């Protein structure tokens, strides 16, 4: 007697002596049964995390490097944390640049749930699986991890099929990426660590800028996001700039409609870092005493049509 299961449904064969017993090399029913066990196990023993797909803004096509990227989605999905005894990696290291934290961990996703919760709701750079470079927010410890490698063959083809994605991750090193996911704790990382500068305005402006709104320069068309606004001193702190504001030009708030004319600002003074850490302005000031930048060619003139001494 031939066994039939049409349409395909979950099926468990307990009588292994029966002629219609399931094949040991992995039938569709056995694979579905094992997949359900994997999903249930992760739902029971896993943790809720947020998956942040990376969107490339600027990419160097020659060196294949991502110059600028942003994260606009945070998709909740269940994942199993493979490190039950704490973080992997070298931990905290004291280097000449200060304390460096190199925590690592591994998150395991059910392929079925990843497709349902993430892949079907986002545009991934490589569809169908987690992507290296995407981020994972772990709410329990409030850590943001970057996926460094996705292992697709562990466990190795149980019943002839893969059921999980194993994502090997490292603690994310923020470098001015735009975080606009709608999750307050995640977006606060950008507000806290993004390069932010203070723009000073001339007397005579109107209105008050609001925190979080986009402002735009009337001449330069440069946009930026408001971090804070000090109306008494006419000082606006902005981050996520698309360029350099012109002096003078009218900067207008896209939400508040506040309009003020720029007087001065310094792109080297980052208000989000301590002065003992951020020394860009100090270097820029000190180098004028070392190198004469007014010299067109400090190494001499060769074959010049204007220098009659050679």
C-alpha positions, 0 to 999 in steps of 0.5 A: 500500500502506498502512503499518501499525504496530499496536501502535505501536512504535519505527520508523525509515523510511530509504527516503524514496521508499517509499509508506509513508514517515513523514509530516514533520509528526510521526507518533507513531513519529517523535515516539517516536523523537525522545523516545527521543533526548532521554531518551538525551541527558539520561541521557548528558550530564545529572546526578543531582539530587533533586526536592523537592515542596513541601507547603503547611502554611498558606496565606493564602487572601486574599493567596494567600501560602504562610505555611508549607510542608514538604518530605518527599520527595527524588526522584532524577531525571536532568536536564541542566544548561543552564549549562556555563560556571557559574552565571547571575545577578548572583552575589555582591553586597555590600548593607547587609545583608551579602553576597547570593548570586544564583546562577541556573541552568536544569535540563532534564528529559525529560517522560517521565522526569519523569513516571516518576521524580517525578510517578508517585511524589509528589503535586504541587500541579499534577500533570503537570509541575514546579511553581514553588516546588518545590526541586532539590538539586544534589549536585555543588555541594551547592546547593539551588535553587528553581524560579521558572518552568517553560518548556513551549514550548522547543524550540517543538513539535518534530514537533508535541510538547513533549519537555522541561521547562525549569526556570529556578531561583534559589538557595533562600533558607531561611526555616524550612521543614521539611526531612524528606526522608531525605537527610542533606545536605538535612535538615542545612540545616534543622538548621543554619539553622532558628530554634532556641531554648534551653529551660531546665528545672527540677531533678527531670526524668527521662531524656535527650532524643535528637537529632532526636526530637519533644518535646511540651508537656503543657499547651500541646501545642506540638511541636518537634524536638530539636537538642541536649540538655545534661543537665548544665545542663538545657538543650534546644535545639529548632527547628521549633516549632509554638508557644510552650511554657507555663512551667511545663509538662512537656515529654516526648520522644516517642521517649526518654520523657524528661520535664522541667519547663520553667523559662524560655526566650527565643524571640528568642535564635536559637542558629543565628545569630551575635549580630552578625547576629541582633539581635532580642533587642537591639531588643526590649530597646532599644525599651523606652527609646523607646516606653512600651508600658504606655500603652493609647493613646499618641495620646490619648483620644478619646470615652473614657467613663472619662477625665473630662478630655475 
